[in-house]
Amino acid sequence: MIKNELEQFLDTGWYNEATLFFKGKIYWCEGYTQDNQFTFFVNSWEADIIEDCYYKSKIDSNGQFVNYKEIYRVTNADMDYVKKQFLEAKIFEGKSFWEIEPELKWLEE
């Protein structure tokens, strides 16, 4: 993982927002707990990298993120299950987190 530590993401990326960048797209990850269930989701949209550590979202003529959509969501009482499902899901252009991890950038807006 570029710009931050992989272990830090694996330890903390589930409990607060994490913004990942891969091949021109933001993958905005967030998790929350409700009714003893943990939900983790990923929204995606197009963006440009600035100075290799920040990003600027692409905005269309209506002021909306370009190609914005929720691309992944998992809910379960078992946090380890939720983590495993995300790490193996083919949400990054048909590849899993582990398949692209060396190319992922963890960015700031």
C-alpha positions in Angstrom: 0.0 0.0 0.0 1.4 3.3 -1.1 1.5 6.4 1.3 0.5 4.5 4.4 1.1 1.3 6.2 -0.8 -1.8 5.2 -0.9 -3.0 8.8 -2.4 0.4 9.9 -5.2 0.0 7.3 -5.9 -3.6 8.4 -6.0 -2.5 12.1 -8.0 0.8 11.8 -9.5 1.1 8.3 -12.7 -0.6 9.4 -13.7 1.9 12.1 -13.2 5.2 10.4 -13.1 6.5 6.8 -10.4 5.3 4.5 -9.9 6.7 1.0 -8.1 4.4 -1.4 -7.1 5.2 -4.9 -6.7 2.7 -7.8 -6.5 3.4 -11.5 -8.3 6.8 -11.5 -10.9 5.9 -9.0 -11.5 6.7 -5.3 -12.7 3.8 -3.2 -14.1 5.4 -0.1 -14.5 2.9 2.7 -16.4 3.2 6.0 -17.7 0.9 8.7 -20.3 1.3 11.4 -22.0 -0.8 14.1 -25.8 -0.9 14.6 -27.9 -3.5 16.5 -24.9 -5.7 17.1 -24.2 -5.9 13.4 -21.1 -4.4 11.7 -21.5 -3.0 8.2 -18.6 -2.1 6.0 -19.3 -0.4 2.6 -17.3 1.1 -0.3 -18.4 4.0 -2.6 -16.5 4.8 -5.7 -16.0 7.7 -8.1 -13.5 9.2 -10.5 -10.7 11.4 -9.2 -7.2 12.8 -10.0 -4.1 12.5 -7.8 -2.4 15.7 -6.7 1.2 15.6 -5.7 1.0 11.8 -5.2 -0.7 12.1 -1.8 -4.0 14.0 -2.2 -6.9 13.6 -4.5 -9.4 15.9 -6.3 -12.7 14.4 -7.1 -14.0 14.8 -10.7 -17.3 16.7 -10.7 -19.8 16.7 -13.5 -21.8 19.7 -14.8 -24.5 19.0 -12.2 -22.0 19.2 -9.3 -22.0 15.5 -8.7 -19.1 13.1 -8.4 -18.4 11.5 -11.8 -19.5 7.8 -11.8 -20.4 7.8 -8.1 -21.9 4.6 -6.8 -21.9 2.2 -3.9 -20.0 -0.8 -5.1 -19.8 -3.0 -2.1 -21.6 -3.6 1.2 -21.4 -6.4 3.8 -23.1 -6.7 7.2 -22.5 -9.4 9.8 -22.1 -9.7 13.6 -18.6 -11.2 13.1 -16.1 -8.5 12.4 -13.5 -11.0 11.1 -16.1 -12.3 8.6 -16.7 -8.7 7.4 -13.0 -8.1 7.0 -12.4 -11.3 5.1 -15.3 -10.7 2.8 -14.0 -7.3 1.8 -10.4 -8.3 1.4 -11.5 -11.1 -1.0 -14.2 -9.3 -2.9 -13.4 -8.5 -6.5 -14.4 -4.8 -6.3 -11.3 -3.2 -7.7 -11.8 -3.6 -11.5 -12.5 -7.3 -11.0 -9.6 -7.8 -8.6 -9.5 -8.3 -4.8 -7.7 -6.0 -2.3 -4.9 -8.5 -2.0 -4.4 -8.7 -5.8 -3.9 -4.9 -6.1 -2.6 -4.0 -2.6 0.9 -3.0 -3.9 -0.7 -0.5 -6.3 -3.3 1.0 -3.9 -2.7 4.4 -2.5 -4.2 5.6 0.7 -4.9 9.3 0.2 -6.1 12.5 1.8 -8.6 14.8 0.1 
